[in-house]
């Protein structure tokens, strides 16, 4: 495992622990951007995996961006929920079940504009990679 990926895992682990310990008081918001904890089931191991992510709210749905910082490959959490769409999302102190799916077509185009308003850096991530960055819609289960 390379040094960058190791550092990313360490930072993600620290963010997750602070979020859980403080029920989102630390790590639940960075500037004006809301963060959540997404828990998926590992597609290979069956173990629960938790990742802090930026969220865009769309009515009663939550939209997550599988940007992986503009890397060539999809993030592991996206591959996990592609295999098992039942996920948990913690917002602040509340943890709820959702069913996740990938947005397509016109819905994705509309949501892309919304997520870029939430965090303009996503445009740079998209320019950095040839893959279309997936948008994941989490709907209450």
MOBELTA-V532501 format. One record per residue. N is the residue number from 1. RES is the residue in three letters. OMEGA is omega as a letter, one per 40 degrees, with the letter a starting at -180 (999 if undefined). Layout:
n = <N & N>
res = <RES & RES>
omega = <OMEGA & OMEGA>
This chain:
n = <1 & 2 & 3 & 4 & 5 & 6 & 7 & 8 & 9 & 10 & 11 & 12 & 13 & 14 & 15 & 16 & 17 & 18 & 19 & 20 & 21 & 22 & 23 & 24 & 25 & 26 & 27 & 28 & 29 & 30 & 31 & 32 & 33 & 34 & 35 & 36 & 37 & 38 & 39 & 40 & 41 & 42 & 43 & 44 & 45 & 46 & 47 & 48 & 49 & 50 & 51 & 52 & 53 & 54 & 55 & 56 & 57 & 58 & 59 & 60 & 61 & 62 & 63 & 64 & 65 & 66 & 67 & 68 & 69 & 70 & 71 & 72 & 73 & 74 & 75 & 76 & 77 & 78 & 79 & 80 & 81 & 82 & 83 & 84 & 85 & 86 & 87 & 88 & 89 & 90 & 91 & 92 & 93 & 94 & 95 & 96 & 97 & 98 & 99 & 100 & 101 & 102 & 103 & 104 & 105 & 106 & 107 & 108 & 109 & 110 & 111 & 112 & 113 & 114 & 115 & 116 & 117 & 118 & 119 & 120 & 121 & 122 & 123 & 124 & 125 & 126 & 127 & 128 & 129 & 130 & 131 & 132 & 133 & 134 & 135 & 136 & 137 & 138 & 139 & 140 & 141>
res = <UNK & UNK & UNK & UNK & UNK & UNK & UNK & UNK & UNK & UNK & UNK & UNK & UNK & UNK & UNK & UNK & UNK & UNK & UNK & UNK & UNK & UNK & UNK & UNK & UNK & UNK & UNK & UNK & UNK & UNK & UNK & UNK & UNK & UNK & UNK & UNK & UNK & UNK & UNK & UNK & UNK & UNK & UNK & UNK & UNK & UNK & UNK & UNK & UNK & UNK & UNK & UNK & UNK & UNK & UNK & UNK & UNK & UNK & UNK & UNK & UNK & UNK & UNK & UNK & UNK & UNK & UNK & UNK & UNK & UNK & UNK & UNK & UNK & UNK & UNK & UNK & UNK & UNK & UNK & UNK & UNK & UNK & UNK & UNK & UNK & UNK & UNK & UNK & UNK & UNK & UNK & UNK & UNK & UNK & UNK & UNK & UNK & UNK & UNK & UNK & UNK & UNK & UNK & UNK & UNK & UNK & UNK & UNK & UNK & UNK & UNK & UNK & UNK & UNK & UNK & UNK & UNK & UNK & UNK & UNK & UNK & UNK & UNK & UNK & UNK & UNK & UNK & UNK & UNK & UNK & UNK & UNK & UNK & UNK & UNK & UNK & UNK & UNK & UNK & UNK & UNK>
omega = <a & a & a & i & i & i & i & i & a & a & i & i & i & i & a & a & i & i & a & a & a & a & i & i & i & i & i & i & i & a & i & a & i & i & i & i & i & i & i & i & a & a & a & a & a & a & i & a & a & a & i & a & i & a & i & a & i & a & i & i & i & a & i & a & a & a & a & i & a & i & a & a & i & i & a & a & i & i & i & a & i & i & a & a & i & a & i & i & i & i & a & a & a & i & a & i & i & i & a & i & a & i & i & i & a & i & i & a & i & a & i & i & a & a & i & i & i & a & a & i & i & i & i & i & a & i & a & a & i & a & i & a & a & i & a & i & i & a & a & a & 999>
